[in-house]
Structures are given as C-alpha cells and as structure tokens.
Amino acid sequence: MSPPSLIETHPNLSDAAPVALSYELFPPRSPAAAETLWTTIRELETTDPDYVSVTYGASGSNRDTAVELINRLVLETTLRPLAHLTCVGNTPTELAEIIGELLDAGVRGILALRGDQPKDSGEPVSGSLRYAQDLIELIRRVEQRRSALLCAGKVAVGVAAYPTRHPESPSEAHDVEVLLAKQRSGADFAITQVFFRPEQYADLIARARRAGVTIPIIPGVMPLTSLRRLKRLGELTGVEPAPELIARLAAADSDAERTRIGVSATVDLANAALDAGAPGLHLYTFNEHQSAMEVLDKLSLARPARATSRLNAMGRRQLAS
C-alpha cells in the first residue's frame, strides 16, 4: 500500500498515471528555526501534498521535538505526517512505546530506517534492533495488537532505497537484496536517498524489478541550489555530486543565478525520474520552501485551490487554541 491519495498527472505520463507529491521536514532546533519552518509549512500546505515526512535524529536524539511537530501537523494543518523512525540504539520495548505514541497522535505512515551507527563505534545497546526489516516487523506486530484502534486505516510503512551503493554496502546488488528483504518484512513503499544523475533512478528501478521488488519506489529529489549543501551531502552519503553542476554553481555571480542553475538541474532530474515511471516525487526541502516551489512551478505540477481545506484547517486551529 503506497501513501493514500495522489495528485496531478505529469505531462510525460498517461492520464492513468497520477503522481504523488511529498516533502521532507526536520524538527526545528531553535525558536527562530521554528518560525521559519512554520512559514515553510504554510506555503507547502497550499500545494496539497499527499504527505510530509518528519525526520528523527540519530538514536532518537530529537524525539520529543519530532513528536511535538507531528502533533502540531495533525492538529493545526491539513497535512498528513509520515514519521521517520530509526531502530539503532533502541530496544524493541522502547520502539514499541514510540510506535504506540505515534499511532495515538494520529500518524498512519512510518518511514522505518536503521539509522546511523553511533559515532563512538561502541557496542550496540543490549537487545536493540539492528536492521530496518526488524523495525518493519515490529511495527506490524504493534499494529496487529492495536488493530481494533486502527479502523481509520492500516499503517503505511515506508523504507529507504539507494540509487547508488550505500556507503556500508559491498555492492549495489546487495542494496537491492536488502530492499527486497524489507518488502518481505512488510514494507509498502520506498523513498530513495538523494541522487545527482538522471540515469541513476532508472538504473535502480531496473535492478530492483529484476530482483522481484514490486513496491513503489519514489525518487527523493533535493533542490540542487546550495553549493555548500551539495558538497556536504556528498561527504555524508558517499555519492559524488555531478562535477559539472558543482562548477556551474561555483561560477555563478549571484544567489539568484545559483538558484536558477540549481532549479533547472533539479527539474531535469525530476523529469528523468518521472519519464522512467516514478510514481511520485519526494522533495527534500531542508525546511525551506522557495526552491521546492520553484521546482514544482517548472514541472507544471498543479497546486490545487485549497480554500475549503484551509478553512477547515483554520477551524481546527481555533478549536485547538
């Protein structure tokens, strides 16, 4: 089961192939960051996305802030949250408690991730889960125990997919086998990590389908407008950004020119994924809406009028205040 509702059809696809739209947000680290985030949330809300994912720090380091943001999204907006959840450093009992807390808040979508290994490379917490597929199975067990409370809908479980080799993986073929194992454990859909070359998404799809992966694989696309962010992500993920794009961004005379170059490159990347049959787009916003909105404008993905839904959202906010 992929995320529930879908929107607008991409011009290069048939009318029978709707495209899902979603964004990634992360919990704010300061009052000023929270103000900026909520400006972004209100702007993104006007595009009627299918869901927004909310990240979760390593070993749950920002758990309380993440849950607070999810609660506010449920109560104060028309947005549907997809909650990130990592298993490294947590026992099954602790994770079951967190899953229950998310379900109680109204969450019906969870992105199940292994999470980063501890930086000190110390021994794992005794009894902690080691792999994303273990977390998927735990989510399904919690869901089964609470089935009478979930008449509002089954929990949609998403996972990560890798268009290029995971830094800790021996090969791309191994990454696909891991994705297949996640599907067997009960994953409903996958979202890719960032990629920088148009052919990388199509290559992943071909490899995954040959191996027997049938779940939707949604491309995660990052607005390629920040030179600093591109270089940093390259270091963190082990995926080298396209050198020609780096050179063009570095040579740009102004922020406006860098934005124009980056948005154009992002649109090319998104169009290539859509032409390869992508069922949707997941935009990594970094809590900034401007570049994401410009990418959507260039893609000609309709942003439906939200008057009725926004009025309903305003009513919910007044009731909650």
URHUUR-V621094 format. One record per pair of residues at least 6 apart in sequence whose C-alpha atoms are under 8 Angstrom apart, sorted by the first residue. I is the first residue (numbers start at 0). J is the second residue. D is the distance in whole Angstrom. If there is no record, write none. Layout:
BEGIN
i=I j=J d=D
i=I j=J d=D
END
This chain:
BEGIN
i=0 j=155 d=6
i=0 j=187 d=5
i=0 j=188 d=7
i=1 j=155 d=7
i=1 j=187 d=6
i=1 j=188 d=6
i=1 j=214 d=8
i=1 j=215 d=7
i=2 j=49 d=7
i=2 j=50 d=8
i=2 j=108 d=8
i=2 j=155 d=7
i=2 j=188 d=8
i=3 j=49 d=7
i=4 j=19 d=7
i=4 j=49 d=6
i=5 j=17 d=6
i=5 j=18 d=6
i=5 j=19 d=5
i=5 j=20 d=7
i=5 j=49 d=6
i=6 j=17 d=6
i=6 j=18 d=6
i=6 j=19 d=6
i=6 j=20 d=7
i=6 j=48 d=8
i=6 j=49 d=8
i=7 j=17 d=6
i=7 j=18 d=6
i=7 j=19 d=8
i=7 j=300 d=6
i=7 j=301 d=6
i=8 j=14 d=6
i=8 j=15 d=8
i=8 j=16 d=6
i=8 j=17 d=5
i=8 j=18 d=6
i=8 j=300 d=7
i=9 j=16 d=8
i=9 j=17 d=7
i=9 j=18 d=7
i=9 j=273 d=7
i=9 j=298 d=8
i=9 j=299 d=8
i=9 j=300 d=7
i=11 j=273 d=8
i=11 j=274 d=6
i=12 j=273 d=8
i=12 j=274 d=7
i=12 j=276 d=8
i=16 j=278 d=8
i=17 j=278 d=7
i=17 j=279 d=8
i=18 j=277 d=8
i=18 j=278 d=5
i=18 j=279 d=4
i=18 j=280 d=7
i=19 j=48 d=8
i=19 j=49 d=6
i=19 j=278 d=6
i=19 j=279 d=4
i=19 j=280 d=6
i=20 j=48 d=5
i=20 j=49 d=6
i=20 j=50 d=7
i=20 j=279 d=6
i=20 j=280 d=5
i=20 j=281 d=6
i=21 j=48 d=5
i=21 j=49 d=6
i=21 j=50 d=5
i=21 j=51 d=5
i=21 j=52 d=8
i=21 j=279 d=8
i=21 j=280 d=6
i=21 j=281 d=5
i=21 j=282 d=6
i=22 j=48 d=8
i=22 j=50 d=7
i=22 j=51 d=5
i=22 j=52 d=6
i=22 j=281 d=5
i=22 j=282 d=5
i=22 j=283 d=6
i=22 j=284 d=6
i=23 j=51 d=6
i=23 j=52 d=5
i=23 j=53 d=6
i=23 j=54 d=7
i=23 j=281 d=7
i=23 j=282 d=6
i=23 j=283 d=5
i=23 j=284 d=6
i=23 j=285 d=7
i=23 j=286 d=8
i=24 j=51 d=7
i=24 j=52 d=6
i=24 j=53 d=5
i=24 j=54 d=6
i=24 j=283 d=7
i=24 j=284 d=6
i=24 j=285 d=6
i=24 j=286 d=5
i=25 j=53 d=5
i=25 j=54 d=5
i=25 j=55 d=7
i=25 j=65 d=8
i=25 j=285 d=7
i=25 j=286 d=7
i=26 j=33 d=8
i=26 j=53 d=7
i=26 j=54 d=7
i=26 j=55 d=8
i=26 j=61 d=8
i=26 j=64 d=6
i=26 j=65 d=5
i=26 j=68 d=6
i=27 j=33 d=5
i=27 j=36 d=7
i=27 j=64 d=8
i=35 j=286 d=8
i=35 j=287 d=8
i=36 j=286 d=6
i=36 j=287 d=7
i=39 j=286 d=6
i=39 j=287 d=6
i=39 j=288 d=5
i=40 j=288 d=8
i=42 j=288 d=7
i=43 j=288 d=7
i=43 j=292 d=8
i=44 j=76 d=8
i=44 j=77 d=7
i=44 j=78 d=7
i=45 j=302 d=7
i=45 j=303 d=8
i=45 j=304 d=7
i=45 j=305 d=6
i=46 j=301 d=8
i=46 j=302 d=4
i=46 j=303 d=6
i=46 j=305 d=8
i=47 j=78 d=8
i=47 j=302 d=7
i=47 j=303 d=7
i=47 j=305 d=7
i=48 j=78 d=7
i=49 j=78 d=8
i=49 j=79 d=7
i=50 j=78 d=6
i=50 j=79 d=5
i=50 j=80 d=6
i=50 j=81 d=6
i=51 j=78 d=7
i=51 j=79 d=6
i=51 j=80 d=5
i=51 j=81 d=6
i=52 j=80 d=6
i=52 j=81 d=4
i=52 j=82 d=6
i=52 j=83 d=7
i=52 j=110 d=8
i=53 j=65 d=7
i=53 j=68 d=8
i=53 j=69 d=7
i=53 j=80 d=7
i=53 j=81 d=6
i=53 j=82 d=5
i=53 j=83 d=6
i=54 j=65 d=7
i=54 j=82 d=7
i=54 j=83 d=5
i=54 j=84 d=8
i=55 j=61 d=6
i=55 j=62 d=6
i=55 j=65 d=6
i=55 j=82 d=8
i=55 j=83 d=5
i=55 j=84 d=6
i=55 j=85 d=7
i=56 j=62 d=7
i=57 j=85 d=7
i=57 j=87 d=8
i=57 j=114 d=6
i=57 j=115 d=6
i=57 j=117 d=8
i=58 j=85 d=7
i=58 j=86 d=7
i=58 j=87 d=6
i=58 j=88 d=5
i=58 j=89 d=7
i=58 j=114 d=7
i=58 j=115 d=8
i=59 j=84 d=8
i=59 j=85 d=7
i=66 j=101 d=7
i=69 j=80 d=6
i=69 j=82 d=8
i=69 j=104 d=8
i=69 j=106 d=8
i=70 j=104 d=6
i=72 j=78 d=6
i=72 j=79 d=7
i=72 j=80 d=7
i=73 j=79 d=7
i=73 j=80 d=7
i=73 j=104 d=8
i=73 j=105 d=7
i=73 j=106 d=8
i=74 j=315 d=7
i=74 j=316 d=7
i=74 j=319 d=7
i=75 j=312 d=6
i=75 j=313 d=8
i=75 j=315 d=6
i=75 j=316 d=5
i=75 j=319 d=8
i=76 j=309 d=8
i=76 j=312 d=5
i=76 j=313 d=8
i=76 j=315 d=8
i=76 j=316 d=8
i=77 j=308 d=7
i=77 j=309 d=7
i=77 j=312 d=6
i=79 j=106 d=8
i=80 j=106 d=6
i=80 j=107 d=8
i=80 j=108 d=7
i=81 j=106 d=7
i=81 j=107 d=7
i=81 j=108 d=5
i=81 j=109 d=5
i=81 j=110 d=7
i=82 j=101 d=8
i=82 j=106 d=7
i=82 j=108 d=6
i=82 j=109 d=5
i=82 j=110 d=6
i=83 j=109 d=6
i=83 j=110 d=5
i=83 j=111 d=6
i=83 j=112 d=7
i=84 j=109 d=7
i=84 j=110 d=6
i=84 j=111 d=5
i=84 j=112 d=6
i=85 j=111 d=6
i=85 j=112 d=5
i=85 j=113 d=5
i=85 j=114 d=5
i=85 j=131 d=8
i=85 j=134 d=8
i=86 j=94 d=7
i=86 j=111 d=8
i=86 j=112 d=7
i=86 j=113 d=5
i=86 j=114 d=6
i=86 j=127 d=7
i=86 j=128 d=6
i=86 j=129 d=7
i=86 j=130 d=7
i=86 j=131 d=7
i=86 j=134 d=6
i=87 j=113 d=6
i=87 j=114 d=6
i=87 j=115 d=7
i=87 j=116 d=7
i=87 j=123 d=8
i=87 j=127 d=7
i=87 j=128 d=6
i=87 j=129 d=6
i=87 j=130 d=8
i=88 j=117 d=8
i=88 j=123 d=6
i=88 j=124 d=5
i=88 j=127 d=6
i=88 j=128 d=8
i=89 j=124 d=7
i=89 j=127 d=5
i=89 j=128 d=7
i=90 j=124 d=7
i=90 j=125 d=8
i=90 j=126 d=6
i=90 j=127 d=4
i=90 j=128 d=6
i=91 j=126 d=8
i=91 j=127 d=6
i=91 j=128 d=7
i=91 j=137 d=7
i=95 j=137 d=7
i=95 j=138 d=7
i=95 j=141 d=7
i=98 j=138 d=7
i=98 j=141 d=7
i=99 j=141 d=7
i=107 j=152 d=7
i=107 j=153 d=7
i=107 j=154 d=5
i=107 j=155 d=6
i=108 j=154 d=5
i=108 j=155 d=5
i=108 j=156 d=6
i=108 j=157 d=7
i=109 j=154 d=7
i=109 j=155 d=6
i=109 j=156 d=5
i=109 j=157 d=6
i=110 j=156 d=6
i=110 j=157 d=4
i=110 j=158 d=5
i=110 j=159 d=8
i=111 j=131 d=6
i=111 j=132 d=8
i=111 j=134 d=6
i=111 j=135 d=6
i=111 j=156 d=7
i=111 j=157 d=6
i=111 j=158 d=5
i=111 j=159 d=8
i=112 j=130 d=8
i=112 j=131 d=5
i=112 j=134 d=8
i=112 j=158 d=6
i=112 j=159 d=7
i=113 j=129 d=7
i=113 j=130 d=5
i=113 j=131 d=5
i=113 j=134 d=8
i=128 j=134 d=7
i=131 j=158 d=8
i=131 j=181 d=7
i=132 j=180 d=7
i=132 j=181 d=5
i=132 j=184 d=6
i=133 j=184 d=8
i=135 j=156 d=7
i=135 j=181 d=7
i=135 j=184 d=6
i=135 j=185 d=6
i=135 j=186 d=7
i=136 j=184 d=6
i=136 j=185 d=7
i=139 j=185 d=7
i=142 j=149 d=8
i=142 j=154 d=7
i=155 j=186 d=8
i=155 j=187 d=6
i=156 j=185 d=7
i=156 j=186 d=5
i=156 j=187 d=5
i=156 j=188 d=7
i=157 j=186 d=6
i=157 j=187 d=6
i=157 j=188 d=5
i=157 j=189 d=5
i=157 j=190 d=7
i=158 j=181 d=7
i=158 j=186 d=7
i=158 j=188 d=7
i=158 j=189 d=5
i=158 j=190 d=6
i=159 j=178 d=8
i=159 j=189 d=5
i=159 j=190 d=5
i=159 j=191 d=6
i=159 j=192 d=7
i=160 j=174 d=8
i=160 j=178 d=7
i=160 j=189 d=6
i=160 j=190 d=6
i=160 j=191 d=4
i=160 j=192 d=6
i=160 j=216 d=8
i=161 j=174 d=7
i=161 j=191 d=6
i=161 j=192 d=6
i=161 j=203 d=8
i=162 j=191 d=7
i=162 j=192 d=7
i=162 j=193 d=8
i=162 j=194 d=7
i=162 j=199 d=6
i=162 j=200 d=6
i=162 j=202 d=7
i=162 j=203 d=5
i=163 j=171 d=7
i=163 j=194 d=7
i=163 j=199 d=7
i=163 j=203 d=8
i=163 j=238 d=7
i=164 j=170 d=6
i=164 j=171 d=5
i=164 j=174 d=7
i=165 j=171 d=7
i=165 j=174 d=7
i=165 j=236 d=8
i=165 j=237 d=8
i=166 j=236 d=7
i=166 j=237 d=6
i=168 j=174 d=7
i=172 j=206 d=8
i=175 j=206 d=7
i=175 j=207 d=6
i=175 j=210 d=7
i=176 j=210 d=7
i=178 j=212 d=7
i=179 j=207 d=8
i=179 j=210 d=8
i=179 j=211 d=7
i=179 j=212 d=6
i=182 j=212 d=7
i=182 j=214 d=7
i=186 j=214 d=8
i=187 j=214 d=6
i=187 j=215 d=8
i=188 j=214 d=5
i=188 j=215 d=5
i=188 j=216 d=6
i=188 j=217 d=8
i=189 j=214 d=7
i=189 j=215 d=6
i=189 j=216 d=5
i=189 j=217 d=6
i=190 j=216 d=6
i=190 j=217 d=5
i=190 j=218 d=6
i=190 j=219 d=6
i=190 j=281 d=7
i=191 j=216 d=7
i=191 j=217 d=6
i=191 j=218 d=5
i=191 j=219 d=5
i=192 j=218 d=8
i=192 j=219 d=6
i=193 j=218 d=8
i=193 j=219 d=6
i=193 j=220 d=6
i=193 j=221 d=6
i=194 j=200 d=8
i=194 j=219 d=8
i=194 j=220 d=7
i=194 j=238 d=7
i=194 j=240 d=8
i=195 j=239 d=8
i=195 j=240 d=6
i=195 j=241 d=6
i=195 j=268 d=7
i=196 j=240 d=8
i=196 j=241 d=7
i=196 j=268 d=7
i=197 j=267 d=7
i=197 j=268 d=5
i=197 j=269 d=8
i=197 j=271 d=6
i=197 j=272 d=7
i=198 j=271 d=7
i=200 j=218 d=7
i=200 j=272 d=6
i=200 j=275 d=8
i=201 j=272 d=7
i=201 j=275 d=6
i=204 j=216 d=8
i=207 j=213 d=8
i=215 j=278 d=7
i=216 j=277 d=7
i=216 j=278 d=7
i=217 j=277 d=6
i=217 j=278 d=6
i=217 j=279 d=6
i=217 j=280 d=6
i=217 j=281 d=7
i=218 j=269 d=8
i=218 j=272 d=7
i=218 j=277 d=7
i=218 j=279 d=7
i=218 j=280 d=6
i=218 j=281 d=6
i=219 j=280 d=6
i=219 j=281 d=5
i=219 j=282 d=6
i=219 j=283 d=7
i=220 j=265 d=7
i=220 j=268 d=8
i=220 j=269 d=7
i=220 j=280 d=7
i=220 j=281 d=6
i=220 j=282 d=5
i=220 j=283 d=6
i=221 j=265 d=7
i=221 j=282 d=6
i=221 j=283 d=5
i=221 j=284 d=7
i=222 j=261 d=7
i=222 j=262 d=6
i=222 j=265 d=6
i=222 j=282 d=7
i=222 j=283 d=7
i=222 j=284 d=7
i=222 j=290 d=6
i=222 j=291 d=6
i=222 j=294 d=7
i=223 j=229 d=7
i=223 j=261 d=5
i=223 j=262 d=6
i=223 j=264 d=7
i=223 j=265 d=6
i=224 j=248 d=8
i=224 j=257 d=6
i=224 j=258 d=5
i=224 j=259 d=8
i=224 j=260 d=7
i=224 j=261 d=4
i=224 j=262 d=6
i=224 j=290 d=8
i=225 j=248 d=8
i=225 j=257 d=8
i=225 j=258 d=8
i=225 j=261 d=8
i=226 j=245 d=7
i=226 j=248 d=6
i=226 j=249 d=7
i=229 j=240 d=7
i=230 j=240 d=7
i=232 j=238 d=8
i=233 j=239 d=5
i=233 j=240 d=6
i=244 j=264 d=8
i=247 j=260 d=8
i=248 j=257 d=5
i=248 j=260 d=7
i=248 j=261 d=7
i=251 j=257 d=6
i=258 j=290 d=7
i=262 j=290 d=7
i=262 j=293 d=7
i=262 j=294 d=6
i=263 j=294 d=8
i=265 j=294 d=7
i=266 j=294 d=6
i=266 j=297 d=7
i=266 j=298 d=6
i=269 j=280 d=7
i=270 j=298 d=8
i=273 j=279 d=7
i=282 j=291 d=7
i=284 j=290 d=8
i=284 j=291 d=6
END
